[in-house]
Amino acid sequence: MKLVVQRVKRASVTVEGEKISEIGRGLLVLCGVGHDDTECDARFLARKTANLRIFEDEAGKMNRSVKDVGGEILSVSQFTLYGNCAKGNRPSFIDAARPEPGEALFNAYVQALEKIGFFPKTGKFGADMKVDLLNDGPVTLILESSGRARD
């Protein structure tokens, strides 16, 4: 799995003109699922997301997690994270999971965040979504689980 994690002041998702999810301070997580990913990857990245220390403490150092600051999480499925642009100008998505297993593993990631104690908001899997955010910092990191996920 691949995540793009952005520290935000606020973020929201709109589908067909209707705002379906919205958070205040916290993390916007774009979540891509590869065809070799497992539930173990989803749990690993949920723990990593929850404990990633990218919020500032009193001294201005990135030393607090989204848990520590009482932040929220908005997770949005993003198969294009597996787009390969190595050849030509049109991305290939051969490494992305098919929709059914992709949705199941995206949901496993969200459920793993819930077990940690979050109430993550989400986009709508497979929909044409409009994501609005106010990036804080900006702070943007990429997390990957390939070969590292262990329970």
C-alpha positions in Angstrom: 0.0 0.0 0.0 1.0 3.6 -0.6 -0.2 6.6 1.4 0.3 10.3 0.8 -0.2 11.9 4.2 -0.8 15.6 4.4 -1.0 17.6 7.6 -4.0 19.9 7.2 -5.9 22.7 8.9 -9.0 21.4 7.2 -10.0 19.0 4.4 -13.2 17.9 2.7 -14.5 15.6 0.0 -17.4 16.4 -2.4 -19.1 13.9 -4.7 -21.6 15.1 -7.3 -21.8 18.5 -5.7 -22.5 17.2 -2.2 -19.9 17.5 0.6 -19.8 14.0 2.0 -16.9 14.2 4.5 -15.1 17.0 6.3 -12.4 17.4 9.0 -10.7 20.1 10.9 -7.1 19.9 12.0 -5.5 16.5 11.3 -4.4 14.4 8.4 -5.6 14.0 4.8 -4.5 10.5 3.7 -4.6 9.5 0.1 -4.6 5.7 0.0 -3.5 3.5 -2.9 -3.7 -0.3 -2.9 -1.5 -2.5 -4.9 -2.5 -6.0 -6.1 0.0 -7.7 -3.8 -1.2 -5.9 -0.6 -2.7 -7.6 2.3 -4.7 -6.8 5.5 -1.3 -6.9 7.3 -0.2 -3.9 5.1 -3.4 -2.0 6.0 -2.9 -2.6 9.8 0.8 -1.6 9.6 0.0 1.6 7.8 -2.9 2.5 10.1 -0.5 2.2 13.1 2.1 4.3 11.2 -0.4 6.9 10.3 -1.7 7.2 13.9 1.7 7.4 15.4 3.5 9.6 12.9 5.0 12.5 14.8 4.5 15.4 12.4 2.7 18.0 14.6 4.6 20.6 16.4 5.1 20.6 20.2 5.6 23.8 22.3 9.2 24.1 21.1 8.1 24.1 17.4 9.6 20.6 16.8 7.7 17.9 15.0 7.2 15.7 18.0 3.4 15.0 18.3 1.2 12.6 16.5 -2.4 13.2 15.3 -3.4 11.2 18.4 -1.4 13.6 20.6 -3.1 16.7 19.2 -6.6 15.3 19.1 -6.7 15.6 15.3 -8.9 14.0 12.8 -8.2 11.8 9.8 -9.8 11.9 6.3 -8.9 8.9 4.2 -9.5 9.0 0.4 -8.9 6.0 -2.0 -6.5 6.9 -4.7 -5.6 4.2 -7.2 -3.5 6.6 -9.2 -0.8 6.4 -6.6 0.1 3.2 -8.4 0.4 4.9 -11.8 3.7 4.1 -13.5 4.9 6.9 -15.9 8.2 5.3 -16.8 7.3 4.7 -20.4 5.6 7.2 -22.5 3.3 9.9 -21.3 0.2 7.9 -20.3 0.4 6.3 -16.9 0.0 2.5 -16.5 -2.1 1.3 -13.6 -1.1 -2.4 -13.9 0.3 -2.4 -10.3 -3.0 -1.1 -8.8 -5.4 -3.5 -7.2 -8.6 -4.3 -9.0 -11.6 -2.4 -7.6 -13.1 -5.2 -5.4 -9.9 -6.2 -3.5 -8.8 -2.6 -3.5 -12.0 -1.5 -1.8 -11.7 -4.3 0.8 -8.1 -3.3 1.7 -9.0 0.4 1.8 -11.8 -0.5 4.2 -9.4 -2.7 6.2 -7.1 0.4 6.6 -10.1 2.5 7.8 -11.2 -0.2 10.2 -7.7 -0.5 11.6 -7.7 3.2 12.3 -11.0 2.7 14.1 -9.5 0.0 16.3 -6.8 2.4 17.3 -9.4 4.8 18.5 -10.1 7.2 15.5 -13.3 7.9 13.8 -11.9 8.4 10.3 -13.9 10.2 7.7 -13.7 8.8 4.1 -14.4 9.7 0.5 -16.5 7.4 -1.7 -14.5 4.5 -3.2 -14.4 4.6 -7.0 -16.3 7.9 -7.2 -15.2 11.1 -9.0 -14.3 13.1 -5.9 -13.3 16.7 -5.4 -10.9 17.0 -2.5 -10.4 20.4 -0.9 -7.7 21.0 1.7 -5.7 23.7 3.5 -2.3 22.1 3.8 -0.5 23.0 7.1 3.2 23.7 6.7 3.0 22.2 4.1 3.9 18.9 5.5 3.4 16.0 3.1 4.9 12.5 3.5 4.8 9.2 1.5 4.4 6.0 3.5 4.7 2.5 1.9 4.2 -0.9 3.3 5.7 -3.1 0.6 7.8 -5.8 2.3 7.7 -4.2 5.7 4.3 -5.0 7.0 4.4 -7.4 10.0 1.8 -8.0 12.7 
